[in-house]
Amino acid sequence: MGDGVVDDFAAIRRAHAYANEHELSVVADPTKSYYIGNEYAEALIGTDTDWGTARFIIDDTGVTPEKRGMPVFRVISFQEPYALDVSRIKKGQMRIDAQLPANALVVAIDSEFKQFRRVGLNQSSGHPKTDCFILDQTGTILTPVLWDFDRLTSLTAHPIDKRMLTIKGGIFTTVANQAESRYTYYSRGILVRRSNVTLDGLVHDVTGELDHGAPYHGFVRTEDCAYVAFRDCHFTGHKIYETIGAANLPVMMGSYDISLHRSIGISFINCKQDNILDSTLWGVFTSNYCKDILVDGCTFSRVDSHMDVTNYAIKNSIIGWQGLKAIGHGRMLVENVTIFAGEVVQLRGDYGSTWDGDLVIRNVIWYPTGRALQQGAGSISLITSTNTGDHDFGYVCSQPRNVTIENLRVMDGEFSCSVLNGN
């Protein structure tokens, strides 16, 4: 119907199913407003889709915690993942004895060994040792293996589609859930599980937030895929809620609009977020087990890697109050960036503040705000890291091998809002 009232989701799913079967594109009526209610189902996108200026209302107010975990749209490959018959791999290994039908993103897991044993208010006993890398058809490993896997619980190849799938436009509004403020993450958005995808011009807004609610994993998410580009997209920060954390103390819950998981070659080009200095809104960006992330020409309140990133570039961008956070490997490049945060780079102390590689800070303008400004100039730190040395995170922790700082400007005075627009 597209009237913003009648639930259109069943019809949307049928349209995509028909398009997938007959290899047809899907085009939304640019004048319509499509309402999507609380049905526990997902629309599978396997062909080019043009949402244009059509509006989509995703109403989470009636979604129960049991139905919160399924995305509304899943971008799929028609190539099925498959297991590789390999018993072990080593850090830095260059080849695997395998012949593949196509290049693949490979996910390695040892479920019996735990890493990323987090400390602090959200402490945890860790997660299975995990890595992902690109393997070509001849068995050559194209991205580095980070860990020794003397035992592999699984080694799964996700074929990389050669054809680029394009999704354009779409103006989405999430009507926020009204659940209890607990770590029952909602995932009602767009999940990309196909390689070689471009999302261009997508807009996401959030409305209806109350004084309580459950957090969001991310309106757009990538998982087990490579080479996904987000261009000219607009994202929105979510209101911060508190709960009791694993240490039995109050903690702010992270709620994201962007979430990357076991993904390689993910880029954000000219993407924006409003209100990047509003400390009542959580930062939009998080990632786990990712490699080769590029953020270029973006305005975000936060860019963050929790459980490891390899090669991390933030360029020509403006970063707000939650700043740049990471642990990981390879080269971290911060170039032509304006930052409004307590530090230029925070190496996350809850994961040991480890960075095994190089850090380059070049042509950065830094406005120390928030905590650093309140505590006074004597407490301002360019790079922060914390490791007491008495906790086993499941890996050897490192500090950057080389730190290069070129043309850093520290702005300790007042600033006008025009600065946020690059003026």
N, C-alpha and C positions, 0 to 999 in steps of 0.2 A: 504493500500500500504506500509506503514512504510518507506517511502522514505524521510520523513522530509519536504515534499512539499505539497503533496495532503492531504486535510483535511480528517482525519480518524475518526472523532468523531462519526459520525452516525454509522459506523461499530462497534466501541467500545461500544456504547450504546446497539446495537442489541446483541452483544456477551454477555453482562452482563444480559440483559433481558432474553435471552434464558437460561443462567446459573441459574438465579433466579427461573425460571419456572420449571426447571428440576433438581434443587439441584445439580448442577455441579460446579466444580472449574473453574476458569479462569486463563490461563497462557499466558503471553505475549511472543512474539518471542524475545529472548534476543539480537538478532542482529539488530533489527529494531529501527527506530526513528519515532515516531508517532506525527503528527502535529495536533493540536487542535486549530481551529480558533474561530470566534466570534459568533457562533450559540448560541442562547439563550435556552439552554437545559442542562440536567445533566444525567450522567451515574449513575445508581443505583446499588450499590455493596451490595449484600446480601449473598454472598458465599465467601469462601476462594479465595484469589487472589494472584498470584505470578507474579510480574512485572519483577523480576530478574534484569538484566542489561539493559533492554529496556529503551529507552529514550522517553520522552514526552515533546514536545514543546507546551506550552500554550501561545498563542499569544494574548496579550491584547491591541495591538496597535489600532485595529479596533473596540474595544468594547466601545460602547457608555455608558454614565452614566446610561441610562435607563436599560441597560442589565448587569450592573456590579455586581448585588447582588446575582446571582445564582452560587452555586459552580459547578465545573466541575464534581467532583465525590461526591456522597452522600452515605455514609455507612448506611444501613437501617436495621431495625428490621422488621420481618414479623408479629410481634405482635403490634396491634394498641393501642395507648394511649386511656384512658377513664377517665371520670370525676368521682370523689368520692362525695357522697352526705353527705358533712360535712359542717356545717355553721361557725364553729370557731375552732381555735386551740390556745394553750397557749405556751408560752416559757417554755421549759423544759418538756413538756408533753411527756409521755412515751407510750401511746397507743391511737389508733383510733378505734372506733367501726366499723370495716370493715373486711370482709373476701375476700382475693385476690386470683386469680388463680395462681399467681406467685409473688415473691418478686418484688418490683417496686421502681424506683426513683420517688418521688412525688414532684411536683412543686406547691407551694402555692403563690397566688398573691392577694393583695388588691390594686386594681388600683386607689382607691380613696384617698389613703394616700401615700405621697411622701417621700422618703428617699434619702440619698446620694445627698443632695442639695449642689452641688460643689461650691467652691469659687475660685477666681483667674481668670486667663486669659481665661480659658475654663469653666467659671461659668455656672451653670444650675439650673433650678427650681426643679430638682430631678427626681426620677424614682419611679414607683409603688413599694410598699413594696413587697419584694420577698424573698422566702426561698426555699431550696430544702433539702430533707432528704430521707433516705432509710426506706421503710416500708416492713415488712415481711408479709407472707401470713396470719398470725394470727392477724395482726393489730398492732404488736409491732413496735415502732419507734426505729431504730437502730443507727441513727445519730441525734445529738441534734437539736431541734427546737430553733431558735435564737430569735424570736420575738413573741409578742402577736398578734394574728390575731382575733380581735373581729368581723371582717367582712371579709369574703372571697369572692372575685370576682370569683376565680376559684381555684380548687384543682384537679390537673391532675396527674394520675398515668401513668408512662411509664414503662411497664414490662421489667424486666431484663432477657435477654436471658441467658440460662444456658450454652449453648455451646459457647466456645471461637471461634471467627472468626479471622482469621489471614490474614494479608496483608503483603507481603514481597517485598522488593526491590523497584525498580523504580527510575530512574534518571530524575528529572523534572527540566525544565528551564522555568521560567516565563519571557516572553518578556514584559517589563513593559509598563503600559498604558502611554499615552501622554496627559491625560486630564488636565484641569486647576487644580491648587493647591488649592483645596477646600475640605471640609469635605464630599466628596462623596466617601465613602469607597468602595473599590473593594473586592470581596469575591471569586475570581476565583481560587479555590484550592480544598481541600478535607475536607468535613464536615462529622464528625462522629456523628450520632444520634442513635447509637445502643450501648448497654452495653456489656461488655466482648469482647473487641477488642484489638488485638495486631498489631501494625505497626512496622515492623522490617526492618531496613536497608534502609529506604527511604532517598533520597538525593534531596534537593531543592536548586536551584541557581536562581539568578536574573540577567538579562542582559537588555541592551537598556534603562537604566535610563537617562533622560535628565536633564536640569536645572529646570524642572517643572514636576509635575505629581500629581495624586491623591493618597492618602494613601491606605494601605491594612489592612483588618481586621485580616488576618492571612492565610497563605497557608494551614496549618492544623488547624482545629477548632473542638472542641467538644461542644455539646449542648444537654441538657436534657438526660444525660447518665451517667453511672457509670463504674468503673473498666476498664479504657482504658490505655494501656501501649505503650509508644514509646521507642523503643530500638535501639541503634546504628544508630540513624538518624542524618542527617547533614542538618543544617538550615543556612539561609543567612540573614544578616541585610539589611534593605532597606534604601535608601538615604533619608535624612531629607529634607523636604520641609516646607516652611513657608506659612501661610495664616493669615487672620484676624480672631481672635477668638471672643467669645461671648462678651468679654469686649471691643470690638472694637479696639483692639490693636494687633500688630503682635504676632504670636505664632507659635512655631514649632509643626508640626503635627506628632503624633505617627503613625508608620506604622509597622505592626508586621508580623512575620512568624508563630507564635504560639498564639492561642487565645482560652481560655477556658471559657465556659458560662454555668451556672447552671449544674455543673458536680461534681461528687464525686469519690474519689479514682483514681485520674489521676497521672500517674508516667512517669518520663523521666529518662531512665537508659542509661548511657554512650552515651549521645547525644552531638553533637558538633556544634560549630559555629566558623568561622574564623573571624579575625579582631575585636576582642572584645574590643580593645582600640581605634578603629577608631571613633572619635566623629562626623564624617559626616554621620554615619550610626545609625539609631534608634535601640534600643534594641529589641530583638526578641520575648519577652515573656510577655503576659498579661492575666489577668483572672478577672472574675466577678461572684459573687454568687457561689463560689466553696468551697468544703470541702475535706480535706485529700489529699493535693497535696504533692508529693514527687519528688524532683530533686536530683539524686544520680549519681555521677561520670560524671557530665556534664561540658561543657565549654560554657557559655552563657555570652553575654554582659549585660544582665539584666534579673532579675526574679521579676515580679511585680504583685501585686493584687490591682486592682482599688476598686471595690465595694464589698469588704468583702471576706475574706477567713477564714475558720475554720480549724486549724491544718495544719501547713505549715512547711515542713522539707527540708532543703537544706544541702546536705551532700557530702563530698568527691569531691568537685567541685571547679571550677575556675570561678569567676564572674568579668566581665569587667566594663567599665567606667560608666554605668548607675546604677549599684549596685543592692541592694536588697531593694524593696519597698513593703509596705503592710499596710492595715488596716484590723482589723478583730477580731477573737475570738480564744480561745483555746491556744494551745502551738505552738510557733514559735521556731524551732530548727535550728541553724546555726552551723554545726559541721564539722571539718576537711575541711575547706573552705579557699581558697586564694581569696582575694577581692582587686580589683583595682578601688576604687571609693572614693568619698568625705566623705563617712561614711560607717560603717559596716551595719547598718540598718537605713532606712529612713521610719518613720511612716508618711504617706502622709498627709501633711498639708491641701491640697485642700479638703480632706474628714475628717478633724478634728483630724488627728493623733491619732485615737482611736485604742487601742488594749485591749480587755477584756480577759485577760489570762496571761500566762507566756511567758517570752522570755529567751532562753538559747543560749549563745554564747560560743562555746567550741572548743579549738584547732584551732583557726582562725589566719591566717597570713594576715595582712592588710597593703596594700600599699596605703596611702592617695594620690590620684591623682586629676587632674582636678582642680575644684574650690578650694578645701581645700588646695592643694599644692600652688596654685597661691596666696592665701590670707595669707599664712604663718601659721606656726605651732600653733600660738595662736588661730586660728579660727577652728582648726580641732575638729570635734565632732564625738564620737563613735556612738551615736544614736541621730538622729535629729527628732524633733517634733515641730509643731507650731499650736497653737489654741488660738485665741484672746478672746474667751469666749463670743463674741457678735453675733454669727451666729448659726442658728438652722439647723443642718444637717439632722434632722429627727430622731435622736437617741441620747441617752446620751453617751457622749464621755468618754473614760477611758484611763488611762495609764496602762502599764503592772503591774500586781499585784506583780510579783516577777521577778527580772532580775538576772540571774546567768551568770557570766563571768569567764571562766576557761581557763588559758593558752592562752591568747591573745598576739600576737606579732605584734608590730607596727613598720613597716619598713620605716624609713624616708629618706633613701638614694636612690641613683640611682639603677635601676635594669636592667638586660639584658633580651632580648626576651626569653632566655632559661627558665626563671621563668614561662612563660606562658605554657610551656610544662611540668611543674611539676618537673623540674630539680633543 
